[in-house]
């Protein structure tokens, strides 16, 4: 069963961004690791490698 994540309502803009940040989930979607189910819910398509998660959270 693929994991589903619900994004937070508002980004806190911390460095690095948290894993449930809407910006991080949007970046993972553009990289091909997540698919948007509805407005704030994402389904993870594959296991996200640590290096990819690090890039999605830290990119400026």
C-alpha angles and dihedrals in degrees: 000000000000117000119251123207128194114213121228117256095242133024114240092204094223121157111266098026118233123255094250094050113125090228092054092048091048090052090050088051092054090048090054100247098107138037124208113240098180138330099311105005123094130185116214108229097194139006104282112231116232093243092054092048089050091053093047093051099042105037115117 
